[in-house]
Amino acid sequence: MEFIAKNTDILKLKTQCAVVFALNNKLLTSAEKIDKTHHGVLSKALKSKDLGESLGKSLWISVPQTSKEQPYERLLLVQLGKPAKAKTTDIKCESWRKALVAINAAINTTQAKDAAVYVDDVNIHESTESTLALATDLALSAEKSQYRYDTTKNEVKLPVLKKMTLVTSDMSAAKRGLTKGKSLGCGINTTRELGNLPGNICTPQYLADQAKSLASQHPKLSVKLLGEKQMEKLGMGSFLSVAKGSDEEGKLIIMEYKNAKNATAPHVLVGKGITFDTGGISLKPGAAMDEMKFDMCGAASVFGAMHALVEMNAPVHVVGIVAAAENMPSGRASKPGDVVTSMSGQTIEILNTDAEGRLVLCDALTYAERFKPKSVVDIATLTGACVIALGSHATGLYSNDDKLAENLLAAGEKTADRAWRMPLWDAYQKQLDSNFADMANIGGREAGSVTAACFLARFTKKYKWAHLDIAGTAWQSGAKKAASGRPVALLVEYLLNN
């Protein structure tokens, strides 16, 4: 989708759909101009309460064709609700985002191929760079609204909107915001698509091919792939204990994007990429097992973040590591009670083969040491316990560094991709004690998400590290079952700020 910033008048810019606003039940500047041109048609809609006063309400306005030169074919009036501060045109960021959802939903029901949005003197109350925030969210929302899963479906009605123009006087900030928002939207849609693909298509090899494809389009991105023989030489016995149960070969995928102005140590993202999780020998119940194709959403979020960064040509140095494998119950699969040796040299007693994510992640986290990273953030659909603790609203955040945790939390708040910090106390570590190895891979029923994080913490002592448990936020179930694209926005914001 194409995004353009222009400084022009609503009575001059030719568009198939013009979008104007009411705030606190009063028309903003561009809406007032239309109102005067068409003898009060918008004022009447407000007075009659056809639009309504609730935030995000929209109304198609029928305007008579006054001349052949009339630039707009359709007119959409959108309610911004109450201002964030009395007697101002300041609105909350959340209000703007809700309005954008309504705008895109309305436009996507039409055959309009282009639209122009007139923000006039609207300001984002919480932002020091209001136009940048307006533009970023506009492009992000529009790009996300274009996504439809159609890879394995024959008939899917796709939106026809191809171009959106933001009309504003602050051109420089608008252009930067539109680039950022579009890039972020592309990254989020990449994550959604990978998550939504079925496990028979999105295999470890498929993810490896996607990494190579992305690198072929972006010269500053390089890719390295490790197969099972190479991982065996590195001593990744924990990772291989999961991969060996499947006919699909496990892959460690390393993507490096090097675009920082100065030679700097990278930030590293590590994604759990279990492309399908049966539970292994500790077989899962059959109900909703199809949703275990989403068990690679941590890996998908790494792909999405890398895609967004290269699209916006971000001045950062980032390494993305994806630990990709299937967890299957074959004759070669690990058994409860097996003991394996991780790349770090620590031994692990596998008490439950359905706690496989931490087994592939621990070796990937040890591999990350070679980059001497500024920070490492792993992202994983790790535990059902995190869903019980936080539901689907917040991602669980664990960290061995307070500043890193604060930066991630702040990025989540800014992008409405929120996380909540959970404890990582030594008192929980004793639950991982084993009679036959250095540790067990599960810590019992209590505090399951915490003990999973405590397990990973044993492999991250050489750098600043955070763990994001996205089991509750990576996808939604039910009639609207689909990957969410989280936490790409949080990750990209963190990387851009640090």
RACORZI-V732291 format. One record per backbone hydrogen bond with DSSP energy under -0.5 kcal/mol. CO is the residue of the C=O (numbers start at 1). NH is the residue of the N-H. If there is no record, write none. Layout:
co: [CO;CO]
nh: [NH;NH]
This chain:
co: [2;4;6;6;9;9;12;15;17;18;18;19;20;21;22;23;26;28;29;30;31;32;33;34;35;36;38;40;41;42;43;44;45;45;46;54;57;59;60;61;64;67;71;74;75;75;76;77;78;79;81;85;89;90;90;91;92;93;94;95;96;97;98;99;100;101;102;103;104;106;107;113;113;115;116;116;117;117;119;123;123;124;129;130;131;132;133;134;135;136;137;138;139;140;141;142;143;144;148;150;154;156;162;163;164;165;165;166;166;167;167;169;170;171;172;173;174;175;176;177;178;179;180;181;182;183;184;185;186;187;188;189;190;191;192;193;198;198;201;203;204;205;206;207;208;209;210;211;212;213;214;214;215;218;220;220;222;224;226;227;228;229;230;231;231;232;235;236;237;238;239;239;240;241;242;243;245;251;251;252;252;253;253;254;255;255;256;256;257;257;262;266;266;267;268;269;270;271;271;272;272;273;273;276;276;278;279;281;286;288;289;290;291;292;292;293;294;295;296;297;298;299;300;301;302;303;304;305;306;307;308;309;310;314;316;316;317;318;319;319;320;321;321;322;322;323;324;325;325;326;327;327;328;330;334;335;338;340;340;341;342;346;347;348;348;349;349;350;350;352;356;356;357;358;359;360;361;362;363;364;366;367;368;369;371;375;376;377;378;379;380;380;383;383;384;385;386;387;390;390;395;396;397;398;401;402;403;404;405;406;407;408;409;410;411;412;412;413;418;420;425;426;426;428;429;430;432;439;445;447;448;449;450;451;452;453;454;455;456;457;460;464;465;466;467;467;468;468;469;470;470;474;474;476;477;478;482;485;487;488;489;490;491;492;493;494]
nh: [164;166;8;168;12;13;14;73;116;20;76;118;78;28;80;26;23;32;33;34;35;36;37;38;40;39;41;44;45;46;47;48;50;51;49;57;79;77;62;63;66;70;15;18;61;77;20;59;22;56;24;88;123;84;85;125;96;97;98;99;100;101;102;103;104;105;106;107;108;109;110;162;163;165;19;118;119;167;122;91;125;127;133;134;135;136;137;138;139;140;141;142;143;144;145;146;146;147;150;153;156;158;2;115;4;117;167;6;168;119;120;171;174;175;176;177;178;179;180;181;182;183;184;185;186;187;188;189;190;191;192;193;194;195;196;197;201;202;203;207;208;209;210;211;212;213;214;215;216;217;217;218;218;221;222;258;256;254;252;231;232;233;234;235;236;235;237;240;241;242;242;243;244;334;245;246;330;253;324;226;254;255;322;224;257;320;222;258;259;318;264;374;375;319;377;321;379;273;323;298;299;275;325;278;327;284;282;283;289;291;292;293;294;277;295;296;297;274;300;301;302;303;304;305;306;307;308;309;310;311;312;314;313;316;259;318;267;257;269;321;255;271;323;253;324;273;251;275;276;328;278;280;330;333;281;338;350;342;348;237;345;342;439;340;350;351;441;337;338;355;359;360;361;362;363;364;365;366;367;368;369;370;371;372;266;268;466;270;468;272;382;470;386;387;388;389;390;391;393;394;420;469;422;467;405;406;407;408;409;410;411;412;413;414;415;416;417;416;395;397;428;429;430;431;432;433;440;349;448;451;452;453;454;455;456;457;458;458;459;460;463;376;400;378;398;469;380;470;396;473;474;484;485;482;480;481;476;488;491;492;493;494;495;496;497;498]
